[in-house]
Every structure is written in C-alpha cells, then in structure tokens.
Amino acid sequence: MCFTRALPCAILWTAVYACPSPSQDANITSDALQLLDQGRCLFRSILPSDTAVQALVCVFALMTIISLIVNGCTLFSLGSSEDLSWEPRFALLKNLIVSDVLLIVTQGPTVAHCLLQKTTLPYGAWCLTQFFINTVCVFCTVLTITCMAFERYLYVCQAIYYISILTTKRLYLIVGLTWLISICLSAVITGLLSLGHKSSLVGKPITGLLCEPDTLEAHLGFPRGSAVFRKVVGLLVTLLCIFSYSFSYLRMYQEARNAVQPFQQVNKRARKTVMFYCSMLLLQLLPIFLKIVSDALWEFEGNIAMIRSLDYPGDWMSAGTLHIMLLVMLQVPPCINPLIYGLRNREVREALPSKSDSNVMCLLFT
C-alpha cells in the first residue's frame, strides 16, 4: 500500500496547515457536502424506496443480534464443558464461531450505519480494514468447514486411528494453519488491490454499502492482478470444500450402509443425515456461489456490461439488487453454523447452563 509513502507528506501538511483560513474551511465544507451528496445519490440508485431501507435495517439488526446470541450461547456451552472442549470437532466448531462472530461484527454495524445515514460507504482506512477482515473470515470459515468434514470422516471411517491421527498438537496446528493461510491469501489480495490506490480516491463514496470485492475493485479502477488472483483462489478453495464434503459424507454413508445392511431404518437415518449436511453446505456456500457466478458473468461480458450499467438505469439497479442480495446472504452462515454443528448435537444442548434452555433446544432440534 502507499500509506507509508504518504505518511510524511500528511505530517508536513498537518504542520503547515494546522489552522486553515476561513476560505479553506469553506472549501473543505463544500467538498465534504459534495462527497456526502454523491454518496446519497449512489445510495438512492441502489435503494430508491424508503420502505426497503427500513426493512433492511430491521433485517440486518435482527440477524446480527440473533447471530451474536446463538454463537455466544454455543461458545459458552463449549467453554463451560471440559469434556466438549477437548473434542476435535468442537474445537473446530469454536474456531468456526470465532470467525463468524468477527465477520458479523464487522459487517452488520457497517451496513446498518450506511442504511441509517442513507449513504454508501466512503473509501478509506475502515473500508480496507473491513475488506481484509471479511476476506480472512470467509477463507477461514470455508477451510474450517473443510477440516470438519474430514474430521467426521476420520471419526466414522477410521475410528481405530482417530485418536492417534487427531492429537491435540495436530489439532492446534490445523486451527493455526486455517488462520495463517486465510491471512496470507487475504494479504496478497489486499496488496494487489492496493496497487490501484490513489490519495485522491480517499473519502470518496464507493458504489455499495460494504467493501466487498466488486465494489472496491470498481472504485480502484479494476486492478487485473487482484481480480484474477482472488477469483482463482476463491474457486479453488470452494472446490476443495465441496470435494471434501462430498468424499467424507459419501464414505460415511457407505460405511453405515455396509455395516447395517439388514436394517433399512438405520440406512434411512444415515441417508437423511447426509442429505441434511449437504443441503446445509449449499446454504452456507450460497453467497460464494453467487459471487462466483457474478465473477464469471463479468469475465464473459467484460467492460461492456459496466458501460451499459452507467448508461441504462435498469442495469445499474440490477447490479444494486445483486449487491443487496449478497449482503443479506453473507449474514446467513453465521446464524446457521452454530445451529448445524453445535446446538443440533445433544452434547452441546446438555451443556447449556439452564435445564429449561436445554429442554427448549431439545424440542427445536428433535
């Protein structure tokens, strides 16, 4: 990034112009109002209806609160039980919860603030920070889900070697690698993206309520290296997750079917379990699938689509609708992950501090 080069100039500018004249104050105020009006115009092009804005504020606030409560309860249950804390699947679940909470804390309040102020997000330090944190969390979530699928495969299909393979040291190594790989990939993407950074762009509103890849790349002039690297790495990580899930749960279903071939009832239960987790995986990866489809369409259509979107309001509104859909769907995985992998398990429900809460969870998930 060019922030280190701009730092001495910024210090010198502050020292020389610490007390601006009234004319400079007027110019600064005029520029700030102009940027604010530009942000509000972009916001209205995306969300022209006040009813839709109010509905989205309620949706994001509700989903943020639900996600924090559900993830907090699940994390508290896992932490209060010594037996669950040392199990590999629940250790991976805690890693998943930490990633989801970090994602929802950076996304929810940012989008809610833009909706309340009725303006798009300005480009600056927080925009890049939020983009980096969200990219890290998305990579970490997908890699953790991949590891959780392999862990279940080892538990069911390689039960004899399960304890010797997943030792505590190796488990900590796996958790550390998920974060290290995610941070490294996100740092490379952000670094390549910052090649298009210009000081004149700081403070100007982007064309979205969140610094997600498309809006940030559009604001920085579409740096080709960052876009290609992000799309290729994102596709490979997603395919790895799908492959690991398919392989693991298919092998688990085959093992269950071969072990209890005469009992069709057990086979149906195994089939339902596999179908449930595979369908939940599709729901979890739905925002990523939408992003892959939009990236593929952009590669096929090229810059012509952007030119048309600027000339025809209908295309611009369609891009805005796609942006809002992506923001809403990004809030879904943090809400459902603790329900799928945590509170659905009897051990986690029994670890809840109150019996009444445990009974309610039992009624919901049985």
C-alpha positions as CSV (number, residue, x, y, z in Angstrom):
1,M,0.0,0.0,0.0
2,C,1.1,3.6,-0.5
3,F,0.1,4.7,3.0
4,T,3.7,4.6,4.2
5,R,4.9,6.9,1.4
6,A,2.0,9.3,2.1
7,L,2.7,9.5,5.8
8,P,5.5,12.1,5.8
9,C,3.5,14.3,3.4
10,A,0.5,14.0,5.7
11,I,2.6,15.0,8.7
12,L,4.0,18.0,6.8
13,W,0.6,19.1,5.6
14,T,-0.8,18.9,9.1
15,A,2.1,21.0,10.5
16,V,1.8,23.7,7.8
17,Y,-2.0,23.9,7.5
18,A,-3.0,23.2,11.1
19,C,-5.0,26.4,11.2
20,P,-6.8,26.8,7.9
21,S,-8.2,30.1,6.9
22,P,-12.0,30.8,6.6
23,S,-11.8,30.3,2.9
24,Q,-10.2,27.0,3.3
25,D,-12.8,26.0,5.8
26,A,-15.5,26.9,3.3
27,N,-13.7,24.8,0.6
28,I,-13.4,21.8,3.0
29,T,-17.1,22.1,4.0
30,S,-18.1,22.4,0.3
31,D,-16.0,19.3,-0.6
32,A,-17.4,17.3,2.3
33,L,-21.0,18.2,1.4
34,Q,-20.3,17.3,-2.3
35,L,-19.0,13.9,-1.3
36,L,-22.0,13.4,1.0
37,D,-24.4,14.2,-1.7
38,Q,-22.6,11.9,-4.1
39,G,-22.8,9.1,-1.6
40,R,-26.5,9.7,-1.1
41,C,-27.1,9.7,-4.8
42,L,-25.4,6.4,-5.2
43,F,-27.4,5.1,-2.2
44,R,-30.7,6.2,-3.9
45,S,-29.6,4.5,-7.1
46,I,-29.3,1.2,-5.2
47,L,-32.2,1.6,-2.8
48,P,-34.8,4.2,-4.0
49,S,-37.5,3.1,-1.6
50,D,-37.6,4.2,2.0
51,T,-39.7,1.2,2.9
52,A,-37.0,-1.1,1.6
53,V,-34.4,0.8,3.6
54,Q,-36.4,0.5,6.8
55,A,-37.0,-3.2,6.1
56,L,-33.3,-3.8,5.5
57,V,-32.3,-2.0,8.8
58,C,-34.6,-4.4,10.7
59,V,-33.3,-7.4,8.8
60,F,-29.6,-6.6,9.4
61,A,-30.2,-5.6,13.1
62,L,-32.2,-8.8,13.7
63,M,-29.7,-11.1,12.0
64,T,-26.8,-9.5,13.8
65,I,-28.4,-9.9,17.2
66,I,-29.5,-13.5,16.5
67,S,-26.1,-14.4,15.3
68,L,-24.3,-12.9,18.3
69,I,-26.8,-14.6,20.7
70,V,-26.6,-18.0,19.1
71,N,-22.9,-18.0,18.6
72,G,-22.4,-16.7,22.1
73,C,-24.6,-19.4,23.7
74,T,-22.8,-22.1,21.7
75,L,-19.4,-20.9,22.6
76,F,-20.3,-20.5,26.3
77,S,-21.6,-24.1,26.3
78,L,-18.5,-25.5,24.7
79,G,-16.2,-23.5,27.0
80,S,-18.1,-24.5,30.2
81,S,-17.9,-28.2,29.5
82,E,-14.4,-29.7,30.0
83,D,-15.4,-32.9,28.0
84,L,-16.5,-31.0,24.9
85,S,-13.6,-28.5,24.9
86,W,-11.1,-31.3,24.1
87,E,-13.0,-33.0,21.4
88,P,-11.6,-32.2,17.9
89,R,-15.0,-31.5,16.3
90,F,-16.0,-29.0,19.0
91,A,-12.5,-27.4,18.9
92,L,-13.0,-26.8,15.2
93,L,-16.5,-25.5,15.9
94,K,-15.1,-22.9,18.3
95,N,-12.8,-21.8,15.6
96,L,-15.7,-21.5,13.2
97,I,-17.7,-19.5,15.8
98,V,-14.8,-17.0,16.3
99,S,-14.6,-16.5,12.5
100,D,-18.3,-16.0,12.2
101,V,-18.5,-13.5,15.1
102,L,-15.6,-11.5,13.7
103,L,-17.4,-11.5,10.3
104,I,-20.8,-10.4,11.7
105,V,-19.3,-7.7,13.9
106,T,-17.5,-6.0,11.0
107,Q,-20.3,-6.4,8.5
108,G,-23.6,-5.9,10.4
109,P,-22.8,-2.5,12.1
110,T,-21.2,-1.1,8.9
111,V,-24.2,-1.9,6.7
112,A,-26.6,-0.7,9.3
113,H,-24.8,2.6,9.6
114,C,-24.9,3.1,5.9
115,L,-28.6,2.3,5.8
116,L,-29.4,4.7,8.7
117,Q,-27.3,7.5,7.1
118,K,-28.7,6.7,3.7
119,T,-25.3,6.9,2.0
120,T,-22.8,4.5,0.6
121,L,-19.6,3.6,2.4
122,P,-16.7,6.0,1.9
123,Y,-13.3,4.7,0.7
124,G,-10.7,4.9,3.4
125,A,-8.9,3.0,6.2
126,W,-12.0,1.4,7.6
127,C,-13.1,0.3,4.1
128,L,-9.8,-1.5,3.5
129,T,-9.7,-2.9,7.1
130,Q,-13.3,-4.3,6.8
131,F,-12.5,-5.8,3.4
132,F,-9.3,-7.5,4.8
133,I,-11.1,-8.9,7.9
134,N,-14.1,-10.1,5.9
135,T,-11.8,-11.8,3.4
136,V,-9.9,-13.5,6.2
137,C,-13.1,-14.7,7.8
138,V,-14.6,-16.1,4.6
139,F,-11.4,-18.1,3.8
140,C,-11.2,-19.3,7.4
141,T,-14.8,-20.4,7.5
142,V,-14.6,-22.4,4.3
143,L,-11.3,-24.0,5.4
144,T,-12.7,-24.8,8.8
145,I,-15.8,-26.4,7.3
146,T,-13.5,-28.5,5.1
147,C,-11.5,-29.7,8.1
148,M,-14.7,-30.5,10.0
149,A,-15.8,-32.8,7.1
150,F,-12.5,-34.7,7.2
151,E,-12.7,-34.9,11.0
152,R,-16.1,-36.6,10.7
153,Y,-14.7,-39.0,8.1
154,L,-11.9,-40.0,10.3
155,Y,-14.3,-40.4,13.3
156,V,-16.7,-42.7,11.4
157,C,-14.5,-44.5,8.8
158,Q,-11.1,-44.6,10.6
159,A,-12.2,-44.9,14.2
160,I,-9.3,-47.1,15.2
161,Y,-6.7,-44.5,14.2
162,Y,-8.9,-41.4,15.1
163,I,-7.2,-40.6,18.4
164,S,-3.7,-41.2,17.1
165,I,-4.2,-39.1,14.0
166,L,-6.0,-36.1,15.6
167,T,-3.8,-35.4,18.5
168,T,-4.1,-32.1,20.5
169,K,-0.9,-30.8,18.9
170,R,-2.0,-31.6,15.4
171,L,-5.4,-30.1,16.1
172,Y,-3.8,-26.8,17.3
173,L,-1.7,-26.9,14.1
174,I,-4.8,-27.3,11.9
175,V,-6.5,-24.4,13.6
176,G,-3.4,-22.2,13.3
177,L,-3.0,-23.1,9.6
178,T,-6.6,-22.2,8.8
179,W,-5.9,-18.7,10.1
180,L,-2.4,-18.4,8.7
181,I,-3.5,-19.5,5.2
182,S,-6.5,-17.1,5.3
183,I,-4.4,-14.2,6.5
184,C,-1.8,-14.8,3.8
185,L,-4.3,-15.1,1.0
186,S,-6.2,-12.0,2.2
187,A,-2.9,-10.0,2.5
188,V,-2.0,-10.9,-1.1
189,I,-5.4,-10.0,-2.4
190,T,-5.5,-6.7,-0.5
191,G,-1.9,-5.9,-1.5
192,L,-2.6,-6.5,-5.2
193,L,-5.8,-4.4,-4.8
194,S,-3.9,-1.6,-3.2
195,L,-1.9,-1.1,-6.4
196,G,-4.8,0.9,-7.7
197,H,-4.9,3.1,-4.6
198,K,-4.7,6.8,-5.1
199,S,-4.8,9.5,-2.4
200,S,-7.5,11.3,-4.5
201,L,-9.9,8.4,-4.0
202,V,-9.8,8.6,-0.2
203,G,-13.1,9.8,1.2
204,K,-15.0,9.3,-2.0
205,P,-18.1,7.0,-1.7
206,I,-17.9,3.6,-3.2
207,T,-20.9,2.1,-5.1
208,G,-22.0,-0.1,-2.3
209,L,-22.9,-0.4,1.4
210,L,-19.9,-2.7,2.1
211,C,-16.4,-3.0,0.8
212,E,-16.9,-6.3,-1.0
213,P,-14.6,-7.2,-3.9
214,D,-16.7,-5.9,-6.8
215,T,-17.4,-2.5,-5.4
216,L,-13.8,-2.0,-4.2
217,E,-12.3,-3.1,-7.5
218,A,-14.7,-0.8,-9.4
219,H,-13.6,2.1,-7.2
220,L,-9.9,1.4,-7.7
221,G,-10.1,1.1,-11.4
222,F,-10.4,-2.7,-11.7
223,P,-6.8,-3.9,-11.0
224,R,-6.5,-7.0,-13.1
225,G,-4.0,-8.9,-10.9
226,S,-6.0,-8.7,-7.8
227,A,-9.2,-9.8,-9.5
228,V,-7.7,-12.8,-11.3
229,F,-5.9,-14.0,-8.1
230,R,-9.0,-13.6,-6.0
231,K,-11.3,-15.4,-8.4
232,V,-8.8,-18.3,-9.0
233,V,-8.0,-18.8,-5.3
234,G,-11.7,-18.4,-4.2
235,L,-12.8,-21.0,-6.8
236,L,-10.1,-23.5,-5.7
237,V,-10.9,-23.2,-2.0
238,T,-14.6,-23.6,-2.7
239,L,-14.0,-26.7,-4.9
240,L,-11.8,-28.1,-2.1
241,C,-14.6,-27.7,0.4
242,I,-17.2,-29.3,-1.9
243,F,-14.9,-32.2,-2.7
244,S,-14.0,-32.8,1.0
245,Y,-17.7,-32.7,1.9
246,S,-18.8,-35.0,-0.9
247,F,-16.0,-37.5,-0.3
248,S,-16.4,-37.6,3.5
249,Y,-20.1,-37.9,3.8
250,L,-20.4,-40.3,0.9
251,R,-17.9,-42.6,2.5
252,M,-19.7,-42.3,5.9
253,Y,-22.9,-43.2,4.2
254,Q,-21.3,-46.2,2.5
255,E,-19.8,-47.4,5.8
256,A,-23.2,-47.1,7.6
257,R,-24.9,-48.9,4.8
258,N,-22.4,-51.8,4.7
259,A,-22.3,-52.1,8.5
260,V,-26.1,-52.4,9.0
261,Q,-27.3,-53.7,5.6
262,P,-30.3,-55.7,7.0
263,F,-31.7,-52.7,8.9
264,Q,-33.3,-50.3,6.4
265,Q,-34.3,-47.9,9.2
266,V,-30.7,-47.2,10.0
267,N,-29.9,-46.7,6.3
268,K,-32.7,-44.1,6.0
269,R,-31.3,-42.3,9.1
270,A,-27.8,-42.2,7.6
271,R,-29.3,-41.0,4.2
272,K,-31.2,-38.2,6.0
273,T,-28.1,-37.2,7.9
274,V,-26.0,-37.0,4.7
275,M,-28.7,-35.1,2.8
276,F,-29.1,-32.6,5.7
277,Y,-25.4,-31.7,6.0
278,C,-25.0,-31.5,2.2
279,S,-28.1,-29.2,1.9
280,M,-26.7,-27.1,4.7
281,L,-23.4,-26.8,2.9
282,L,-25.2,-25.5,-0.2
283,L,-26.9,-22.9,2.0
284,Q,-23.6,-21.9,3.6
285,L,-21.8,-21.6,0.3
286,L,-24.7,-19.8,-1.4
287,P,-23.1,-16.3,-1.1
288,I,-19.8,-17.7,-2.5
289,F,-21.8,-19.4,-5.4
290,L,-23.4,-16.0,-6.1
291,K,-20.0,-14.3,-6.1
292,I,-18.6,-17.0,-8.5
293,V,-21.5,-16.6,-10.9
294,S,-21.2,-12.8,-10.9
295,D,-17.4,-13.1,-11.4
296,A,-17.9,-15.5,-14.3
297,L,-20.5,-13.2,-15.9
298,W,-18.1,-10.3,-15.5
299,E,-15.3,-12.2,-17.2
300,F,-17.6,-13.2,-20.1
301,E,-19.2,-9.8,-20.6
302,G,-16.2,-7.6,-19.8
303,N,-16.2,-3.9,-19.5
304,I,-19.2,-3.6,-21.9
305,A,-21.5,-4.5,-19.0
306,M,-20.1,-1.7,-16.9
307,I,-20.6,0.8,-19.7
308,R,-24.2,-0.3,-20.2
309,S,-24.9,-0.1,-16.4
310,L,-23.8,3.5,-16.5
311,D,-25.9,4.3,-19.5
312,Y,-29.1,2.4,-18.6
313,P,-30.5,2.8,-15.1
314,G,-32.2,-0.7,-15.3
315,D,-28.8,-2.4,-15.5
316,W,-27.4,-0.3,-12.6
317,M,-30.4,-1.1,-10.4
318,S,-29.9,-4.8,-11.2
319,A,-26.3,-4.6,-10.1
320,G,-27.5,-2.8,-6.9
321,T,-30.1,-5.6,-6.3
322,L,-27.4,-8.2,-6.7
323,H,-25.2,-6.3,-4.2
324,I,-28.0,-6.1,-1.6
325,M,-28.8,-9.9,-2.1
326,L,-25.1,-10.7,-1.5
327,L,-25.0,-8.6,1.7
328,V,-28.1,-10.3,3.1
329,M,-26.9,-13.8,2.2
330,L,-23.5,-13.1,3.9
331,Q,-25.4,-12.8,7.2
332,V,-27.0,-16.2,6.9
333,P,-24.0,-18.6,7.5
334,P,-23.0,-17.0,10.9
335,C,-26.6,-17.5,12.0
336,I,-27.0,-21.2,11.0
337,N,-23.5,-22.5,11.6
338,P,-23.9,-22.9,15.4
339,L,-27.3,-24.5,14.9
340,I,-26.0,-27.0,12.4
341,Y,-22.8,-28.1,14.1
342,G,-23.5,-27.1,17.7
343,L,-27.0,-26.8,19.1
344,R,-28.2,-29.7,17.0
345,N,-25.9,-32.0,19.0
346,R,-27.3,-33.4,22.2
347,E,-24.0,-33.0,24.0
348,V,-24.0,-29.2,23.3
349,R,-27.6,-28.8,24.4
350,E,-27.0,-30.7,27.6
351,A,-24.0,-28.4,28.3
352,L,-26.3,-25.3,28.4
353,P,-26.4,-23.7,31.9
354,S,-30.2,-23.9,32.3
355,K,-32.2,-27.0,32.1
356,S,-35.2,-25.1,30.7
357,D,-33.0,-23.7,27.9
358,S,-31.8,-27.3,27.2
359,N,-35.4,-28.6,27.0
360,V,-36.3,-25.8,24.6
361,M,-33.4,-26.7,22.4
362,C,-34.3,-30.3,22.5
363,L,-37.8,-29.5,21.3
364,L,-36.5,-27.4,18.5
365,F,-33.9,-29.8,17.1
366,T,-35.5,-33.2,17.8
